[in-house]
Amino acid sequence: MSEYRFDGRVAVVTGAGRGIGRAYARLLGERGASVVVNDFGSSMEGDGTDDGPARKVVDEIVAAGGKAVADTNDVSTVEGATAIIDTAIAQFGRIDVVVNNAGIVRYAGMPDVELENVERHLAVHLLGSFNTSKAAFPHMIEQGYGRIIMTTSTGMLGLPNNLPYATAKAGLVGMTRSMKLAGEPYDIKTNLIAPAAMTRMAGGDELPDDAPAVPGQPYMPSSAVAPMVAFLAHESCPVSGEIYTAGGGRFARLFVASTEGYVRPEGAPTVEDVANNWAAINDETGYYVPADLMSWSGSFLKHQFPQPADQAASS
């Protein structure tokens, strides 16, 4: 099997100074990509700045024979995100891949969570990903090619104390589904990664690259996530608008689905119709995965536009 390479490609990885972002940047660099290693150098909560982490990863990539430059701009501002993409253009002449990995986490839940906490998560995770993607999109349209990877999280499924984080990560799903459609005419594919690794963001200690597996304990290094991101960033990636989980040696697809539900045969529906058919509404037998809003609408309203018997029989 031929090796998946990125020779001639230029990648931006945000939040690449530590953890999973570092693993992404290093793998892309090893496989031939020229990499802009972006990291604001803040704490896990988003406080402070430090150019050390980004520069260290650049040194690691260069020492291994790759090409990389450091960038410490803030993705949460339009100016900062635009500057990151401008760095790629100025240093390497193009932008092919954007991996939106920058993030923060400040644990809080209802009813104590503060609005400022939610707004800060949205600014970094959601708007930060929007800012870099918007800055890269015109370049990708012009060249007729691009790959964008958003970082969502299974945290969007909910924990008692992660409301701001879950809110921001869920918002990225809707953004990606819309960007999928905008990018289709130009071979710009946008997907999501929901990583699972032991990092400071996950509340644990970062596993060194050479850390051995410990029997009876989960083995979840950042490097085990990177292969999925690299594949989604590759020119041969076959999908767009999808969510993939990766970590600990497992890779899987995560998706939004709809049940077939209950259809009232005729007349105006009532609250009692909902209550009496609750089991049918929730029955997961025969669920479907809509490709986009129009796909869902067509399936949801198909009972209002029945096909003629002869046409239904032939379909």
MIDREN-614957 format. One record per residue: residue in one letter; x, y, z of N, C-alpha, C in turn; residue number from 1. Coordinates in steps of 0.05 Angstrom, whole numbers, plus 5000, padded with zeros to 4 digits. Each point is the difference from the previous one (the first is absolute). Layout:
BEGIN
A;X;Y;Z;X;Y;Z;X;Y;Z;NUM
...
This chain:
BEGIN
M;5017;4976;5000;4983;5024;5000;5018;5025;5000;1
S;4993;5019;4983;5016;5025;4998;4997;5017;5025;2
E;5021;5014;5007;4999;5018;5023;4984;5025;4995;3
Y;4985;5009;5019;4985;5025;4997;5018;5023;5006;4
R;5006;5016;4980;5019;5022;5002;4986;5027;4997;5
F;5015;5021;5009;4990;5028;4997;5021;5017;4987;6
D;5017;4989;4984;5021;5015;4986;4987;5022;4984;7
G;5010;5025;5003;4989;5023;4985;4976;5012;5013;8
R;4989;4988;5020;4977;5011;5014;5009;5018;5024;9
V;4983;5019;5006;5005;5018;5022;4977;4998;5020;10
A;5007;4996;5026;4980;4996;5020;5004;5020;5023;11
V;4977;5010;5010;4999;5015;5025;4988;4983;5021;12
V;5012;4998;5023;4989;4985;5023;4999;5020;5023;13
T;4976;5006;5010;4998;5019;5022;5001;4984;5026;14
G;5009;5013;5021;5003;4986;5026;5019;4977;4998;15
A;5022;5004;4985;5018;4978;4993;5025;4999;5018;16
G;5001;5017;5021;5023;5000;5016;5002;4978;5020;17
R;4978;4986;5005;4999;4979;5020;4980;4979;4991;18
G;5001;4977;5014;4979;4980;4998;4993;4990;4973;19
I;4974;5000;4994;4991;4988;4975;5008;5017;4977;20
G;4999;5027;5002;5008;5017;4978;5029;4996;4993;21
R;5017;4996;5019;5028;4994;4995;5003;4974;4984;22
A;4984;4980;5008;5001;4974;4986;4992;5003;4971;23
Y;4979;5017;4995;4991;5005;4972;5022;5013;4984;24
A;5011;5021;5011;5021;5015;4986;5024;4983;4993;25
R;5008;4984;5020;5024;4984;4995;4995;4978;4979;26
L;4976;4988;5001;4994;4979;4980;4999;5012;4972;27
L;4986;5023;4997;4998;5013;4974;5028;5008;4990;28
G;5016;5010;5018;5028;5007;4992;5016;4976;4992;29
E;4997;4978;5014;5014;4975;4993;4992;4990;4973;30
R;4975;5004;4993;4990;4990;4974;5003;5021;4978;31
G;5016;5021;5004;5007;5017;4978;4987;5027;4999;32
A;4981;5006;5017;4986;5026;4999;5018;5022;5012;33
S;4997;5024;4990;5012;5023;5013;4979;5010;5020;34
V;5008;5004;5025;4981;5004;5021;5004;5027;5014;35
V;4977;5014;5003;5000;5023;5017;4990;4991;5028;36
V;5017;5001;5019;4994;4990;5027;4990;5024;5016;37
N;4973;5002;5003;4989;5023;5015;4994;4992;5028;38
D;5008;5016;5019;4992;4997;5028;5003;5026;5014;39
F;4979;5009;5013;5000;5025;5015;5016;4997;5026;40
G;5003;4975;5009;5016;4995;5024;4987;5006;5026;41
S;4973;4998;5000;4985;5007;5024;4998;4976;5019;42
S;4989;5004;5023;4994;4979;5018;4976;4984;4990;43
M;4993;4978;5013;4977;4985;4992;4975;5016;5001;44
E;4999;5020;5018;4976;5017;5003;5000;5023;4981;45
G;5022;5003;4984;5002;5022;4981;5014;5025;5010;46
D;5015;4998;5022;5013;5023;5011;5030;5001;4993;47
G;5010;5024;4995;5029;5003;4995;5008;4993;4972;48
T;5025;5005;4993;5011;4994;4974;5029;4990;5003;49
D;5009;4984;4981;5027;4989;5001;5006;4989;4972;50
D;5022;5011;4988;5007;4991;4973;5017;4975;5001;51
G;5007;4990;5024;5017;4977;5002;4989;4974;4989;52
P;4975;4993;5006;4989;4975;4990;5001;4998;4969;53
A;4991;5021;4986;5000;4999;4971;5028;4997;4988;54
R;5018;5015;5011;5028;4999;4990;5013;4973;5006;55
K;4993;4988;5022;5011;4973;5006;4991;4979;4980;56
V;4974;5001;4993;4990;4981;4980;5012;5005;4973;57
V;5004;5025;4993;5014;5006;4974;5028;4988;5000;58
D;5014;5003;5022;5027;4989;5002;4999;4969;4997;59
E;4980;4988;5011;4998;4970;4998;4995;4992;4971;60
I;4982;5015;4986;4994;4993;4972;5025;5004;4983;61
V;5013;5022;5004;5024;5007;4983;5022;4980;5006;62
A;5004;4992;5025;5020;4981;5007;4996;4973;4987;63
A;4974;4994;4995;4993;4974;4987;5001;5002;4970;64
G;5009;5023;4989;5002;5004;4971;4977;5013;4987;65
G;4981;5011;5016;4976;5012;4988;5003;5031;4998;66
K;4978;5012;4991;4999;5029;4997;4977;5011;5018;67
A;5007;5020;5016;4979;5011;5018;5008;5028;5009;68
V;4980;5016;5006;5004;5027;5012;4981;5003;5023;69
A;5008;5016;5019;4983;5004;5024;4982;5025;4996;70
D;4977;4999;5012;4981;5023;4999;4986;5001;5028;71
T;4998;5024;5011;4988;5003;5027;4976;5018;4999;72
N;4987;5003;4978;4976;5017;4998;4977;4986;5014;73
D;4980;5017;5007;4977;4991;5015;4977;4995;4980;74
V;4990;4975;4999;4979;4992;4982;4974;5014;5006;75
S;4996;5009;5025;4974;5010;5008;4995;5028;4989;76
T;5020;5013;4987;4996;5025;4987;5002;4997;4970;77
V;4985;5016;4986;5001;4999;4970;5028;5006;4991;78
E;5012;5020;5012;5027;5009;4992;5021;4978;5005;79
G;4997;4987;5023;5019;4979;5007;4997;4976;4981;80
A;4976;4991;4995;4995;4977;4983;5009;5005;4972;81
T;4995;5024;4990;5008;5008;4973;5030;5000;4998;82
A;5014;5009;5021;5029;5001;5000;5012;4972;4999;83
I;4986;4980;5012;5010;4972;4999;5000;4990;4971;84
I;4978;5005;4986;4999;4991;4972;5019;5015;4983;85
D;5003;5026;5006;5019;5017;4985;5028;4989;5003;86
T;5006;4990;5024;5027;4988;5005;5005;4977;4982;87
A;4980;4983;4996;5003;4977;4982;5005;5009;4972;88
I;4985;5020;4991;5003;5010;4972;5027;5013;4997;89
A;5008;5016;5019;5026;5015;4998;5024;4981;5001;90
Q;4998;4979;5017;5023;4983;5004;5001;4977;4980;91
F;4977;4990;4992;4999;4975;4983;4984;5003;4975;92
G;4987;5023;4995;4987;5005;4974;4972;4990;4996;93
R;4989;4986;5019;4972;4990;4997;4990;4989;5027;94
I;4975;4992;5001;4989;4988;5023;4981;4977;4991;95
D;5007;4976;5008;4985;4976;4992;4983;4988;5022;96
V;5011;5002;5024;4988;4986;5023;4998;5019;5024;97
V;4977;5001;5013;4997;5015;5025;4989;4980;5020;98
V;5015;4996;5022;4990;4983;5022;4994;5019;5023;99
N;4975;5004;5005;4991;5018;5022;4999;4984;5026;100
N;5022;5003;5015;5003;4984;5025;5002;5018;5025;101
A;5004;5026;4997;5003;5017;5023;4975;4999;5018;102
G;5005;4999;5026;4977;4999;5018;5008;5006;5028;103
I;4979;5005;5016;5003;5004;5029;4979;4983;5014;104
V;5002;4998;5026;4979;4987;5016;4999;5013;5027;105
R;4977;5009;5008;4995;5011;5027;4974;4986;5009;106
Y;5003;4980;5017;4977;4984;5008;4980;5015;5016;107
A;4975;4997;4992;4977;5013;5014;4974;4988;4989;108
G;4979;5001;5016;4974;4991;4992;4978;5016;5012;109
M;4976;4994;4993;4977;5013;5011;4996;4994;5029;110
P;4992;5019;5016;4993;5028;4993;5022;5020;5005;111
D;5024;4990;5007;5021;5018;5008;5017;5011;4977;112
V;4998;4988;4977;5017;5009;4977;4995;5029;4994;113
E;5021;5015;4994;4998;5028;4994;5000;5004;4969;114
L;4986;5021;4992;4998;5006;4971;5027;5004;4988;115
E;5018;5013;5015;5027;5006;4989;5015;4974;4994;116
N;4995;4979;5016;5012;4974;4995;4991;4989;4973;117
V;4973;5000;4995;4989;4990;4975;5011;5017;4977;118
E;5000;5026;5003;5009;5017;4978;5030;4995;4993;119
R;5016;4995;5020;5028;4995;4995;5004;4973;4985;120
H;4985;4980;5007;5001;4974;4986;4992;5004;4971;121
L;4978;5014;4996;4991;5005;4973;5021;5016;4984;122
A;5013;5019;5012;5019;5017;4987;5024;4983;4989;123
V;5009;4981;5017;5024;4985;4992;4992;4976;4982;124
H;4982;4983;5010;4994;4975;4985;4984;5006;4975;125
L;4977;5014;5003;4982;5003;4978;5009;5023;4981;126
L;5002;5024;5011;5007;5023;4983;5030;4998;4991;127
G;5017;4988;5017;5027;4997;4991;5002;4982;4975;128
S;4985;4978;5000;4999;4982;4977;4987;5014;4976;129
F;4980;5016;5005;4987;5015;4979;5020;5020;4988;130
N;5015;5014;5017;5018;5021;4990;5022;4989;4982;131
T;5013;4978;5009;5021;4989;4983;4989;4988;4975;132
S;4977;4987;5001;4988;4987;4977;4992;5021;4979;133
K;4988;5022;5010;4992;5022;4982;5024;5012;4987;134
A;5021;5004;5015;5024;5011;4988;5013;4982;4979;135
A;4998;4974;5004;5012;4981;4981;4982;4994;4976;136
F;4974;5003;5003;4981;4991;4979;5005;5014;4973;137
P;5004;5026;4998;5005;5012;4974;5025;4988;4985;138
H;5021;4995;5015;5024;4988;4988;4993;4972;4990;139
M;4985;4985;5016;4993;4973;4992;4982;5000;4975;140
I;4981;5019;4999;4983;5002;4977;5016;5006;4975;141
E;5019;5019;5002;5016;5007;4978;5017;4977;4989;142
Q;5010;4983;5018;5017;4978;4991;4983;4975;4994;143
G;4974;5001;5007;4983;4976;4995;5006;4977;5017;144
Y;5009;5005;5025;5007;4978;5018;5003;5010;5028;145
G;4991;4983;5019;5005;5006;5028;4989;4979;5018;146
R;5012;4997;5023;4991;4982;5021;5000;5015;5027;147
I;4977;5000;5014;4997;5013;5025;4990;4979;5020;148
I;5013;4999;5023;4992;4981;5021;4993;5017;5025;149
M;4976;4997;5009;4991;5013;5025;5003;4981;5023;150
T;5004;5010;5024;5003;4984;5023;4974;5002;5017;151
T;4983;4980;4998;4977;4999;5018;5008;4982;5024;152
S;4981;4989;5014;5006;4983;5023;4975;4984;5007;153
T;5005;4976;5009;4978;4984;5012;4990;5014;5025;154
G;5015;5020;5010;4991;5017;5022;4973;5013;4993;155
M;4994;5004;4975;4975;5012;4992;4976;4982;5008;156
L;5005;4975;5006;4979;4982;5009;4992;5006;5029;157
G;5016;5016;5014;4992;5010;5026;5013;4988;5024;158
L;5010;5017;5017;5008;4994;5027;4988;5021;5019;159
P;4998;4994;5026;4987;5020;5017;5014;5027;5001;160
N;5026;5000;4996;5016;5024;5004;5014;5010;4975;161
N;4990;4993;4976;5015;5009;4976;4982;5016;4981;162
L;4980;5014;5010;4981;5014;4983;5013;5018;4980;163
P;5019;5018;5007;5012;5018;4980;5015;4984;4978;164
Y;5015;4981;5008;5016;4984;4981;4981;4984;4981;165
A;4980;4987;5012;4982;4985;4983;4985;5017;4981;166
T;4992;5024;5008;4986;5019;4983;5017;5007;4976;167
A;5025;5008;5005;5017;5008;4978;5006;4977;4981;168
K;5005;4976;5011;5006;4977;4983;4977;4991;4983;169
A;4976;5002;5011;4976;4992;4984;4996;5020;4977;170
G;5005;5026;5005;4997;5020;4979;5017;4995;4976;171
L;5023;4987;5004;5018;4994;4978;4988;4980;4981;172
V;4982;4983;5010;4987;4980;4982;4983;5014;4979;173
G;4984;5019;5009;4983;5015;4981;5017;5016;4981;174
M;5021;5012;5009;5018;5016;4983;5012;4982;4978;175
T;5009;4977;5008;5013;4982;4981;4980;4990;4979;176
R;4976;4993;5009;4980;4990;4980;4994;5021;4979;177
S;5000;5025;5008;4995;5022;4981;5024;5004;4982;178
M;5024;5000;5011;5024;5003;4985;5004;4978;4980;179
K;4991;4976;5006;5001;4978;4982;4987;5007;4973;180
L;4976;5012;5001;4985;5007;4976;5014;5023;4985;181
A;5010;5019;5015;5014;5023;4987;5025;4991;4986;182
G;5013;4980;5010;5026;4992;4989;4998;4979;4978;183
E;4977;4987;4996;4998;4979;4981;5009;5007;4971;184
P;4992;5023;4990;5008;5007;4972;5030;5003;4996;185
Y;5015;5003;5022;5028;5007;4998;5018;4979;5012;186
D;4990;4976;5005;5015;4979;5013;5012;5009;5027;187
I;4984;5015;5014;5007;5007;5028;4983;4983;5018;188
K;5013;4983;5015;4986;4981;5018;5005;5007;5029;189
T;4979;5002;5015;5001;5007;5028;4988;4978;5017;190
N;5016;4990;5019;4991;4978;5018;5007;5007;5029;191
L;4990;4984;5018;5004;5004;5028;5014;4976;5013;192
I;5018;5006;5018;5013;4979;5017;4991;5004;5028;193
A;4992;4978;5013;4994;5000;5029;5022;4982;5013;194
P;5022;5013;5009;5023;4984;5009;4996;4990;5029;195
A;5014;4978;5005;5001;4989;5027;5029;4994;5007;196
A;5011;5016;5018;5028;4996;5007;5005;5012;5028;197
M;5021;4990;5013;5007;5010;5026;5017;5025;4997;198
T;4988;5024;5004;5014;5025;4997;4991;5018;5024;199
R;5012;5023;5002;4992;5019;5021;4972;5009;4996;200
M;4990;5003;4975;4973;5008;4994;4980;4978;5010;201
A;5009;4975;5000;4982;4979;5008;5002;4995;5030;202
G;5015;5017;5014;5002;4997;5029;5020;4980;5010;203
G;5019;4992;4982;5020;4981;5008;5028;5010;4994;204
D;5020;4983;5004;5027;5007;4994;5006;4991;4971;205
E;5015;5018;4986;5007;4993;4972;5018;4976;5000;206
L;4993;4981;4982;5017;4976;4997;5023;5006;4981;207
P;5025;4994;5009;5023;5004;4982;4997;4983;4975;208
D;5014;5008;4978;4998;4985;4975;5008;4970;5003;209
D;5019;4996;5018;5011;4972;5003;4988;4986;5025;210
A;4978;5011;5011;4989;4987;5024;4989;4973;4994;211
P;5007;4980;5016;4990;4972;4995;4972;4997;5011;212
A;4986;4981;4988;4973;4994;5010;5002;4987;5028;213
V;4982;5007;5017;5000;4989;5027;4976;4980;5002;214
P;5005;4975;5006;4978;4981;5002;4978;5009;5019;215
G;4975;4998;4991;4978;5007;5018;4993;5030;4999;216
Q;5015;5016;4985;4994;5029;4998;4996;5007;4971;217
P;4982;5020;4994;4997;5008;4972;5026;5012;4989;218
Y;5006;4993;4976;5024;5010;4986;4990;5019;4978;219
M;5002;5026;5006;4988;5019;4981;5019;5023;4994;220
P;5022;4995;4986;5018;5022;4993;4989;5017;4977;221
S;5009;5024;4998;4991;5018;4979;5006;4989;4972;222
S;5022;4986;4998;5008;4989;4974;4980;4980;4989;223
A;4983;4988;5017;4980;4981;4990;4976;5013;4987;224
V;4998;5027;5004;4978;5015;4987;5009;5010;4972;225
A;5026;5007;4998;5010;5013;4976;4995;4986;4973;226
P;5001;4973;4999;4996;4988;4974;4972;5006;4987;227
M;4979;5002;5016;4974;5007;4990;5000;5029;4989;228
V;5012;5018;5014;5001;5028;4991;5016;5002;4974;229
A;5022;4985;4999;5017;5001;4975;4984;4989;4977;230
F;4984;4979;5004;4984;4989;4978;4979;5020;4991;231
L;4987;5013;5019;4980;5020;4993;5012;5024;4986;232
A;5026;5005;5005;5014;5022;4988;5012;4993;4973;233
H;4999;4975;4993;5013;4991;4975;4982;5004;4976;234
E;5012;5002;4977;4985;5005;4975;4982;4977;4993;235
S;5006;4976;5010;4983;4977;4994;4976;4997;5019;236
C;4997;5018;5020;4977;4998;5018;4974;5000;4984;237
P;4983;4980;5005;4976;4996;4984;4975;5013;5010;238
V;5001;5013;5024;4976;5010;5013;5002;5029;5007;239
S;4977;5012;5005;4999;5028;5010;4976;5003;5018;240
G;5002;5015;5021;4978;5005;5018;4996;4979;5021;241
E;5019;4982;5004;4997;4978;5018;5016;5004;5026;242
I;4992;4984;5020;5013;5000;5026;5014;4973;5005;243
Y;5025;5001;5008;5014;4975;5006;5013;5002;5027;244
T;4999;4979;5015;5013;4997;5026;5026;4984;4996;245
A;5020;5007;5016;5025;4986;4999;5014;5001;5026;246
G;5013;4977;5007;5015;5000;5025;5003;4972;5011;247
G;5023;4994;5013;5004;4974;5012;5000;4977;4981;248
G;5006;5005;4974;5000;4979;4980;4974;4995;4987;249
R;4979;5014;5007;4973;4997;4987;4993;5025;4983;250
F;4988;4995;4977;4990;5021;4983;4971;4994;4993;251
A;4983;5020;5001;4971;4995;4995;4987;5025;4990;252
R;4976;4996;4988;4984;5022;4991;4978;5006;5020;253
L;4996;5026;5005;4978;5009;5017;4981;5016;4983;254
F;4974;4996;5003;4982;5013;4981;4973;5008;5013;255
V;4986;5019;4987;4974;5008;5009;4980;4985;4983;256
A;4980;4987;5012;4981;4984;4986;4972;5007;5008;257
S;4980;4991;4985;4972;5005;5006;4984;4974;4999;258
T;4982;4997;5019;4981;4978;4998;4979;5004;4979;259
E;4987;4979;4991;4978;5003;4982;4976;5014;5013;260
G;4997;4995;5026;4979;5014;5015;4972;4991;4995;261
Y;4981;5016;5007;4971;4994;4998;4987;5021;4981;262
V;4983;4992;4983;4985;5017;4982;4970;4997;5006;263
R;4987;5022;5007;4971;4999;5003;4987;4997;4973;264
P;4982;4980;4997;4988;4994;4973;4985;5024;4988;265
E;4985;5014;5016;4984;5022;4990;4991;5017;5023;266
G;4992;5025;4993;4990;5018;5021;5023;5014;5015;267
A;4992;5019;5017;5020;5015;5015;5011;4983;5023;268
P;5027;5000;5003;5012;4984;5022;4994;5013;5027;269
T;5000;4984;5021;4995;5010;5027;5023;4992;5019;270
V;4999;5012;5023;5020;4992;5021;4996;4970;5006;271
E;4975;4990;5000;4995;4972;5006;5013;4982;4978;272
D;5001;5009;4975;5013;4985;4979;5030;4996;5007;273
V;5012;5022;5009;5028;4998;5008;5004;4981;5023;274
A;4984;5002;5021;5002;4983;5023;4995;4971;4994;275
N;4979;4995;4984;4992;4972;4995;5019;4986;4980;276
N;5015;5015;4986;5019;4988;4980;5029;5006;5007;277
W;5005;5005;5026;5027;5006;5009;5020;4979;4993;278
A;4992;4975;5002;5018;4977;4994;5008;5001;4971;279
A;4981;5005;4982;5006;5001;4971;5018;5023;4993;280
I;4995;5023;5013;5016;5024;4995;5029;4995;5007;281
N;5005;4984;5021;5027;4995;5010;5012;4974;4990;282
D;4985;4984;4985;5010;4974;4990;5023;5004;4981;283
E;5023;4990;5007;5024;5003;4983;5001;4981;4977;284
T;4981;4982;4998;5000;4981;4977;4996;5016;4974;285
G;5018;4995;4981;4997;5013;4974;5008;5030;5000;286
Y;5017;5008;5020;5009;5028;5000;5015;5006;4974;287
Y;5002;5025;4993;5016;5008;4977;5018;5023;5007;288
V;5021;5003;4984;5020;5021;5005;4998;5020;4977;289
P;4988;5024;5005;4997;5020;4979;5026;5012;4991;290
A;5003;5003;4974;5025;5012;4989;5001;5030;5005;291
D;4977;5013;4999;4999;5029;5005;4971;5007;5006;292
L;4994;5025;5003;4973;5009;5008;4979;4992;4979;293
M;5006;5003;4975;4981;4992;4979;4995;4970;5000;294
S;5020;4985;5005;4997;4971;5002;4981;4993;5023;295
W;5004;5012;5023;4982;4995;5023;4971;5009;4993;296
S;4998;5024;4989;4973;5010;4993;4985;4981;4982;297
G;5014;4990;4979;4987;4982;4981;4990;4975;5013;298
S;5016;4989;5020;4991;4976;5013;4978;5006;5020;299
F;5003;5022;5015;4981;5007;5021;4972;5006;4989;300
L;4999;5011;4976;4974;5009;4988;4991;4981;4978;301
K;5012;4977;4997;4993;4982;4978;4971;4991;5001;302
H;4989;4999;5025;4972;4991;5003;4980;5020;4988;303
Q;5009;5025;4996;4983;5021;4988;5000;5000;4970;304
F;5020;4985;4989;5002;4999;4971;5002;4971;4991;305
P;4978;4984;5005;5002;4971;4993;5004;4996;4970;306
Q;5016;4979;4994;5005;4993;4972;4976;4984;4990;307
P;4995;5003;4974;4980;4982;4988;5008;4971;5003;308
A;4980;4983;5002;5005;4971;5006;5020;4988;4980;309
D;4996;5006;4974;5019;4988;4980;5028;5010;5003;310
Q;5003;5026;5007;5027;5011;5004;5013;4990;5025;311
A;4984;4997;5021;5011;4989;5025;5009;4971;4996;312
A;4985;4985;4984;5007;4972;4996;5027;4997;4985;313
S;5005;5020;4982;5024;4998;4984;5025;5012;5013;314
S;4996;5015;5022;5022;5013;5013;5014;4981;5020;315
